[in-house]
Amino acid sequence: MYTSEERNTYFEKAIREIKSSDLVEGIIQLGSGVIGYKDEHSDIDLMVATFKIEDAEKIRDFVRETLSDFNPSYIKEKAFSKDIFLLIAIMQNGLEFNVSIVPREFLSVKSPLWKVIVDKTGFVTEKMETEKEIFENKPVKYNVGIDVAFEFVYCALALEKELKRNNLIYALKMLEDMRDYTLIVQALNEDKKLHQFKGYETLNPSFIKAYLSTYSGEVTVENLRVSSEKVKDLFINTLKQSSIFSMDYDLEQLLAKNKITRIS
């Protein structure tokens, strides 16, 4: 495991090496490191801005080479478009780098946790400030882009169908999806950052207690039904507190067939 000092050394070396490229216009730090890191297990999250769109692939390769010099255990590359990339590098000591490569004109703000570390022109800061204003003025900052209530009910119906088939593995998958949708609603109720959100321990303690109580012991049809009813109750209670999501009457009636409490 790495120490805070080792993480800082990696951070400073990465910034120094990456900014040396003439194709890099700026570097932005993301995540908890902006305000001092959440704890000793926190990763290093960076966003590298390129001057030109056509330079993105070259910088992806340059950053990968830079991270390779740190002797990582593994590097995974992801492409979100032909011009936006993410490199995930896991060091020998467990430290994780998440470095996205984004042309400056495509920079965006997805949470309040960001800080410009390098800006060779001033335009990176200007772009981020503009995107920050857009982000802060959104009526719903962390919209998931799906109908959570429908998806929850759909999973609940599928779960019951698979229990009748004694297909416990698929039923478990549906139950976990129902839990995930419940977590989404609660996180948004508490105005938590959904993008890569994993700070579930920061949620309301009473919600955490109720959520953990939905887990049963041995995997049987009866235990899964008991867990399912607990998740449904928790979802409905959580949904009632939401200013974003709701369940229409017809969907409510569909779920009521599975003995769910009616939403008032």
Buried (B, 14 or more C-beta within 10 A) or exposed (E): EBEEEEBBEBBEEBBEBBBEBEBBBBBBBBBBBBEEBBEEEBBBBBBBBBBBBEBBBBBBBBBBEBBEEBEBEEBEBEEEEEBBBBBBBBBEBEBBBBBBBBBBEBBBBBBEBBEBBBBBEEBBEEBBEEBBEEBEEEEEBBEBEEBBBBBBBBBBBBBBEBBEEEBBEBBBBBBEBBBEBBBBBBBBBEEBBBEEBEEEEEBBEEBBEBBEEBEBEEEEBEBBBEBBBBBBBBBBBBBEBBEBBBBEEEBBEBBEEBEBEEBE
